[in-house]
Amino acid sequence: MKFLTQPAGKSTRSRVVAVAISLGLCAVALAVAERPALSAESAVVIAPPAVDEPATGGHTETAVLAGGCFWGVQGVFQHVRGVTNVVSGYAGGERATAEYETVSTGQTGHAESVQITYDPSQITYGRLLQVYFSVAHDPTELNHQGPDSGTQYRSAIFPANDVQKRIAQSYIAQLDKSHAFPAPIVTKTDPLKAFYPAEGYHQNYLTLHPDSMYIVINDMPKIANLKRLFPDLYRDKPVLVSTASK
């Protein structure tokens, strides 16, 4: 059973909310939604990376990051200055299994990911990682983010080259050494074999469904945290995917 604002398979909690709403059980839906254990991850103030790429212009680069449900991660980076495109999709598995219902089984090796196209003269790869670790997700949660559980929701960075790999691994070591988080970072740096765009209905999901209970509870706080902690990087108007990817 699918809903316009909540595709099936997102999480047990969100399916319960959607079913409750469809049946008119508003009180049940509200009670499930307000369970504090299922609230959004908290933002953490962290230092910028000590190792980063040079801020150069005249070209664009891409970064592929995974940090839980791609709706919220895409929504965060769509509000970051210097980012020119953010596509929700899948990374870590094979082309044949890069499909939402299959990925949702947690057996494909894929992680829900985003591919970020950016201008390194305006924002560097390291600064993107600072936003990623600080407000986009909780890097100390293993195969789990907010109400969603499974390897498809793991924290992972997919470096496109050796420079990105060095920056990512150096930054993780820096944050762990400084005890920036109350627990060790579990984020993995996995080789980028390929990135596969997700179905069209997943693109721009946060912007298109701002009143979705899942988005309100889990993702809108991330946008507010981006604006609060990174006012120099925040832009009010998001850059959206112009056409459906699949």
KAGIZI-V172820 format. One record per helix or strand. SS is the DSSP state (H for helix, E for strand). FROM is the first residue (numbers start at 1). TO is the last residue. If there is no record, write none. Layout:
ss=SS from=FROM to=TO
ss=SS from=FROM to=TO
This chain:
ss=E from=3 to=3
ss=E from=6 to=6
ss=H from=12 to=22
ss=H from=26 to=33
ss=H from=36 to=38
ss=E from=61 to=67
ss=H from=70 to=77
ss=E from=80 to=80
ss=E from=83 to=91
ss=H from=95 to=97
ss=H from=100 to=103
ss=E from=111 to=118
ss=H from=125 to=136
ss=E from=144 to=145
ss=E from=148 to=149
ss=H from=151 to=153
ss=E from=155 to=158
ss=H from=162 to=177
ss=E from=188 to=189
ss=E from=195 to=197
ss=H from=200 to=202
ss=H from=205 to=208
ss=H from=213 to=218
ss=H from=220 to=229
ss=E from=234 to=234
